[in-house]
């Protein structure tokens, strides 16, 4: 039976590498059931960790956290410190996805100490990348960029190309937020080239979405849409509901900038439903920001104010600095501010260069 469990896990890993998550998850669950039935602790650990990773990648964060915690207990029982650190980073990434970025940092930093102590350079690079992402969500853009660069160097030093590519995506996203759209596009194009060579479908989708957003910020909407379409098709095939929904939001922003509010609202309706289902408060905030501005641009000021104030309150609740500034910017326009009177100092403090602000506001 031990060999059967090993074969199931190996087969699941093959499907996972091909981003065929549904098939992989089924096999991991079969392996877990058999492992529990026969008291195979190693099988329980491998199958639980695999289930956790796929649950996280497909937006089932509650299940991911539950399985990472179970895997962590198995690691502690076996004295497996490095895999315990992997579980901690996984918990951190899942917490970050549901807006709990401060709690995420605690798990990620605890894992980093283990990787450093065990001299696991690839693990240290992984924890740097995860920390950078959590800080990006919290709005510390300067430090996030610095850590993504550190992660890229660390992955390069151990020759782990997928890590380098994901760090490039992190740099692409943070540079877009920082207002450096040319740099953002360059990083995402490099990542896309690497992911295509690696055959990583998830990474390819991620980089296409990033390229699309960089083009959107440059006002090259036709180019942006071409890449958004590639990203959405891949995400649909993979089954990643969260990334798919962020891409839908990006498409809605593009349509908003073109004042095609009907198409924008159709995309937002799906994205908002998915963000609520996956308990992603940041995604909900971005949908409220876009819908609030559409209300404002359509002359529905009362509805706009309600949505934007709700977005602001949610951003404050979760300590999302960047999203607080976005909500306050749109509320200022609602109150009659002009492009020259909206304060930019708040953005500057967190490392975001906003040259001018006007409505429609192309949210980076």
C-alpha positions in Angstrom: 0.0 0.0 0.0 2.9 2.3 0.7 4.0 2.0 -3.0 0.4 2.8 -4.1 0.4 6.0 -2.0 3.8 7.0 -3.4 2.6 6.5 -7.0 -0.6 8.6 -6.3 1.5 11.5 -5.0 4.0 11.3 -7.8 1.1 11.3 -10.4 -0.5 14.2 -8.5 2.8 16.2 -8.7 3.0 15.6 -12.5 -0.5 17.1 -12.9 0.4 20.0 -10.6 3.5 20.9 -12.6 1.2 20.9 -15.7 -1.2 23.2 -13.7 -3.9 20.6 -14.1 -5.0 21.4 -10.6 -8.4 19.6 -10.6 -6.8 16.2 -11.5 -3.9 16.8 -9.1 -6.2 17.7 -6.2 -8.3 14.5 -6.7 -5.1 12.3 -6.6 -3.7 14.1 -3.5 -7.0 13.5 -1.7 -7.0 9.8 -2.7 -3.4 9.6 -1.4 -4.4 11.3 1.9 -7.4 9.0 2.5 -5.2 5.9 2.0 -2.4 7.4 4.1 -4.7 8.0 7.0 -6.3 4.6 6.7 -2.9 2.9 6.9 -1.2 5.3 9.3 1.4 6.4 6.7 2.7 9.7 8.3 4.9 10.6 5.3 2.0 10.1 2.9 -0.2 12.2 5.2 2.3 15.0 5.1 3.0 15.0 1.4 -0.7 14.7 0.4 -1.9 17.3 2.9 0.8 19.8 1.8 -0.1 19.2 -1.9 -3.8 19.7 -1.2 -2.9 22.9 0.7 -0.8 24.3 -2.2 -3.5 23.6 -4.8 -6.3 25.0 -2.6 -4.3 28.2 -2.2 -3.6 28.4 -6.0 -7.3 28.0 -6.8 -8.6 30.5 -4.2 -9.9 28.1 -1.5 -7.9 29.9 1.3 -9.8 28.5 4.3 -9.1 24.9 3.1 -5.5 25.9 2.3 -4.9 27.2 5.8 -6.5 24.2 7.4 -4.4 21.8 5.4 -1.2 23.7 6.0 -1.8 23.7 9.7 -2.4 19.9 9.6 0.8 19.5 7.6 2.7 21.7 10.1 1.6 19.4 12.9 2.8 16.4 11.0 6.2 18.1 10.4 6.6 18.9 14.1 5.8 15.2 15.0 8.4 14.1 12.5 11.0 16.8 13.3 11.0 18.0 9.7 11.9 21.6 10.2 12.4 22.7 6.6 9.0 21.3 5.5 7.5 23.0 8.5 9.0 26.3 7.2 7.3 25.6 3.8 4.0 25.2 5.6 4.5 28.5 7.5 5.1 30.4 4.2 2.0 28.7 2.7 -0.1 29.9 5.7 1.4 33.3 5.2 0.6 33.4 1.5 -3.0 32.3 2.3 -3.4 34.9 5.0 -2.1 37.6 2.7 -4.8 36.6 0.1 -7.6 37.2 2.6 -6.2 40.6 3.6 -4.4 39.5 6.8 -1.0 40.7 5.6 0.4 41.6 9.1 -0.4 38.1 10.4 1.1 36.7 7.1 4.4 38.5 7.8 4.7 36.7 11.2 4.5 33.3 9.6 6.8 34.2 6.7 9.5 35.7 9.0 9.3 32.7 11.3 9.9 30.5 8.3 12.8 32.7 7.1 14.6 32.2 10.4 14.4 28.4 9.9 15.6 28.6 6.3 18.5 30.8 7.4 19.4 28.6 10.3 19.4 25.5 8.1 21.2 27.3 5.3 18.5 26.6 2.8 19.2 29.3 0.3 16.3 28.5 -2.0 14.0 28.6 1.1 15.4 31.9 2.1 14.7 33.3 -1.4 11.1 31.9 -1.2 10.5 33.7 2.1 12.0 37.0 0.7 9.6 36.8 -2.2 6.6 36.0 0.1 7.6 38.9 2.4 7.8 41.3 -0.5 4.3 40.3 -1.6 2.8 40.8 1.8 4.4 44.3 2.1 3.1 45.2 -1.3 -0.4 44.3 -0.1 0.2 46.5 3.0 1.3 49.4 0.8 5.0 49.5 1.7 6.0 49.8 -1.9 9.7 50.9 -1.5 10.6 48.0 0.8 8.5 45.6 -1.4 10.6 46.5 -4.4 13.9 46.1 -2.5 12.8 42.6 -1.2 11.7 41.5 -4.7 15.1 42.4 -6.0 16.7 40.5 -3.1 14.5 37.5 -3.9 15.4 37.6 -7.6 19.2 37.7 -6.7 18.8 34.9 -4.2 16.9 32.7 -6.7 19.5 33.5 -9.4 22.3 32.5 -7.0 20.8 29.0 -6.6 19.9 28.7 -10.3 16.1 28.4 -9.7 14.6 29.9 -12.8 10.9 29.7 -11.8 11.7 31.7 -8.7 13.5 34.3 -10.8 10.5 34.6 -13.1 8.1 35.0 -10.2 10.3 37.6 -8.6 10.3 39.5 -12.0 6.5 39.4 -11.9 6.6 40.9 -8.3 8.9 43.6 -9.6 6.6 44.2 -12.5 3.6 44.7 -10.2 5.3 46.9 -7.7 6.9 49.1 -10.3 3.4 49.6 -11.9 2.0 50.7 -8.5 5.0 52.9 -8.1 4.1 54.7 -11.3 7.1 53.3 -13.3 5.1 51.8 -16.2 8.0 51.2 -18.6 9.9 49.3 -15.9 6.8 47.3 -15.1 6.4 46.3 -18.7 10.1 45.3 -19.1 10.0 43.1 -16.0 6.7 41.4 -17.0 8.0 40.8 -20.6 11.2 39.2 -19.2 9.0 37.0 -16.9 6.7 36.0 -19.8 9.7 34.9 -21.9 11.0 32.8 -19.0 7.6 31.2 -18.2 7.1 30.3 -21.9 10.4 28.5 -21.9 9.7 26.7 -18.6 6.2 25.7 -19.8 4.7 27.2 -16.7 1.0 28.0 -17.6 0.2 29.7 -14.3 3.3 32.0 -14.6 2.5 32.7 -18.2 -1.0 33.8 -17.3 0.3 35.9 -14.4 2.8 37.7 -16.7 0.2 38.2 -19.5 -2.1 39.9 -16.9 0.9 42.1 -15.8 1.8 43.0 -19.4 -1.8 43.9 -20.0 -1.9 46.2 -17.0 1.4 47.9 -17.9 -0.1 48.6 -21.4 -3.3 49.8 -19.8 -1.4 52.3 -17.7 0.4 53.5 -20.9 -3.0 54.0 -22.6 -2.3 51.2 -25.1 -5.7 49.6 -24.6 -5.8 47.4 -27.7 -2.4 45.8 -26.7 -3.6 45.5 -23.1 -6.8 43.7 -24.1 -4.8 41.2 -26.2 -2.8 40.1 -23.1 -5.8 40.2 -20.8 -7.6 37.7 -23.1 -4.6 35.4 -23.0 -4.5 35.6 -19.2 -8.2 35.0 -18.7 -8.2 31.9 -21.0 -5.3 30.4 -19.1 -6.8 31.1 -15.7 -10.1 29.6 -16.7 -8.3 26.4 -17.9 -6.3 26.3 -14.7 -9.2 27.0 -12.4 -7.6 30.0 -10.5 -10.7 32.0 -9.6 -8.8 34.8 -7.8 -6.2 35.6 -10.5 -9.0 35.3 -13.1 -11.1 37.8 -11.1 -8.2 40.4 -10.8 -7.8 40.1 -14.6 -11.5 40.8 -15.0 -11.2 43.8 -12.8 -8.3 45.1 -15.0 -10.5 44.6 -18.1 -13.3 46.6 -16.3 -10.8 49.4 -15.5 -9.9 49.5 -19.2 -13.5 49.7 -20.3 -14.1 52.4 -17.6 -11.3 54.5 -19.1 -13.0 54.2 -22.5 -16.3 55.1 -20.8 -17.9 51.8 -21.8 -19.6 51.4 -18.5 -21.9 48.5 -19.5 -19.0 46.2 -20.4 -17.1 47.4 -17.3 -19.9 46.6 -14.9 -20.5 43.1 -16.5 -16.9 42.2 -15.7 -17.0 43.7 -12.2 -20.2 41.8 -11.4 -18.4 38.5 -11.9 -15.1 39.6 -10.2 -17.0 41.0 -7.2 -19.0 37.8 -6.7 -15.8 35.8 -6.9 -13.9 38.0 -4.4 -16.7 37.7 -1.9 -16.7 33.9 -2.4 -13.0 33.7 -1.8 -13.1 36.2 1.1 -10.6 38.6 -0.6 -11.3 42.0 0.9 -8.7 43.8 -1.4 -10.5 42.5 -4.5 -13.8 43.7 -3.1 -12.3 47.2 -2.4 -11.0 47.5 -6.0 -14.4 46.6 -7.4 -16.0 49.2 -5.2 -13.5 51.8 -6.3 -14.2 51.2 -10.0 -18.0 51.0 -9.5 -17.9 54.1 -7.3 -16.2 56.1 -10.0 -18.5 54.8 -12.7 -21.4 56.0 -10.5 -19.7 59.4 -10.2 -19.0 59.7 -13.9 -22.7 58.8 -14.5 -23.9 61.5 -12.2 -25.1 59.2 -9.4 -23.2 61.0 -6.7 -25.0 59.6 -3.7 -24.4 56.0 -4.9 -20.8 56.9 -5.6 -20.2 58.3 -2.2 -21.7 55.2 -0.5 -19.4 52.9 -2.4 -16.3 54.9 -2.1 -16.8 55.5 1.7 -17.3 51.7 2.1 -14.1 51.1 0.1 -12.2 53.5 2.4 -13.6 52.0 5.6 -12.6 48.5 4.4 -9.1 49.7 3.4 -8.6 51.3 6.8 -9.9 48.1 8.5 -7.3 46.0 6.8 -4.5 48.6 6.9 -4.2 48.8 3.1 -2.3 52.1 2.7 -2.4 52.3 -1.1 -6.1 51.6 -1.3 -6.9 54.2 1.3 -5.2 56.8 -0.9 -7.1 55.6 -4.0 -10.5 55.9 -2.1 -9.6 59.3 -0.7 -8.6 60.5 -4.2 -11.9 59.5 -5.7 -13.8 61.0 -2.8 -11.9 64.2 -3.4 -13.1 64.3 -7.0 -16.6 63.6 -5.8 -16.4 66.6 -3.5 -15.4 68.8 -6.4 -11.6 68.7 -6.4 -9.7 69.3 -9.6 -6.7 67.5 -10.9 -4.4 70.2 -9.5 -5.9 70.2 -6.0 -5.8 66.4 -5.1 -3.0 65.9 -2.6 -0.2 63.6 -3.8 2.0 63.6 -0.7 0.4 60.5 0.8 1.3 58.5 -2.3 4.8 59.8 -2.3 5.3 58.7 1.3 4.8 55.0 0.4 6.9 55.1 -2.8 4.2 55.8 -5.4 4.8 58.5 -8.0 1.5 60.0 -9.1 2.2 62.8 -11.6 -1.3 64.1 -12.0 -4.7 62.8 -10.9 -7.9 63.2 -12.7 -11.2 61.4 -13.4 -11.4 58.9 -15.0 -8.7 57.6 -12.7 -6.6 54.8 -14.3 -6.0 52.8 -11.0 -2.5 51.2 -11.3 
